[in-house]
Amino acid sequence: MAAPSSNAPRLWVWGSRQRLGSVFSLVSKPFCSAAAASGTMSAQRLAEKLRAQKQEQKTKHQPVPTSPVQRRVQELVRFTKQLQRVHPNVLAKALSRGIVHQDKDLVVINKPYGLPVHGGPGVRLCISDVLPILAKMLHGHKAEPLHLCHRLDKETTGVMVLAWEKEVAHQVQELFRTHQVAKKYWTITVRVPVPPAGVVDIPVIEKEVQGQQQHYKMTLSPGFRMEDGKMVRARSNRKAHTAVTQYQVLSSTLSAALVELQPITGVKHQLRVHLSFGLDCPILGDHKYSDWNKLAPQKLSLGTLKKLGLHQAKARHIPLHLHARQLILPALGSRKEELSLVCKPPRFFVCSLRRLDLQMPSQDQNGDDEAGCEGAVKTAGLFGP
């Protein structure tokens, strides 16, 4: 093996003047020949290759689950991780297959599960990263990037609006800010809301949870409290946000329900907090808000676990069952009438409905495949043969 060149990076041991030489001496044997052939390889690239090799070995030795539901959960987990690792072009192509509406002003996609809208710590790829690529796929190489009009949480699926022009995006954002956009969500709840229809009008505030794992959560900040058996007005918190959610049970059993939600306001995690802490019916797969005191996988009854075909130890893989089903945009610009945008729920959502003996309205019996993206990812060979 040729000696390293004089300009190769060199490492030193802290507290010693002994030079360790080039990074080649620290690399396992399979990488040495590759490094010699391609020249000096950075420590970062080596670390990435080693991590990839370790992950590949781990994947090879994973036992194949025998239960169809466990296979489905594992596939969903793998699918979510792959969305963070695919090439941006592949993700843009997948999103293009999930387009539910397109005109000269707007592009509306069916957002897949597990894909963040914006970047952040630990996020390799997000929707905002691929908007320039998606625009060129739809309008040619000279197209300007699309613009986000609103956002959805990483785990939420469904209707997401993009705009071709920044001015149009600002107009749509203003419609959302002033609560002029009608929004309907579908969710599967653990337990059944009582009464089956109503309005939850309780302010929401962010607080720190004390305990072994200190963290922050949104929670209720009610305007009334019980004192000596009487209801008295509580002191309002200036940091609390007004939050109003209308809900209606569409289908139910003894232990679960399909619920339609219409948020009148748009506070962070409002739907999850109102359902879990207001109605005592957390969303299936909501591992954050099912218990106030700790961060742990959602605990489910033996009956629910049996229907889902899972053990409690595997409950952590259950995805959040919250789907932005419909948006109704008022007239905007040259469009003189309101625009109704509808996305069918993803396949995992529909599978859970069937296993829990819940019925969708007749016009929505067939769910889409992973928000239009799973087929594209499979085509790209990311799921293997």
Secondary structure, 3 states (H helix, E strand, C coil): CCCCCCCCCEEECCCCCCEEEEHHHHCCHHHHHHHHHHCCCCHHHHHHHHHHHHHHHHHHCCCCCCCHHHHHHHHHHHHHHHHCCCCHHHHHHHHHHCEEEECCCEEEEEECCCCCCCCCCCCCCCHHHHHHHHHHHHHCCCCCCCEECCCCCCCCEEEEEEECCHHHHHHHHHHHHCCCCEEEEEEEEECCCCCCEEEEECCEEEEEECCCCCEEEEEECCCEEEECCEEEECCCCCCCECCEEEEEEEEECCCEEEEEEEECCCCCCHHHHHHHHHCCCCECCCCCCCCCCCCCCCCCCHHHHHHHCCCHHHHHHCCCCEEEEEEEECCECCECCCEEEECCCCHHHHHHHHHCCCCCCHHHCCCCCHHHCHHHHHHCCCCCC
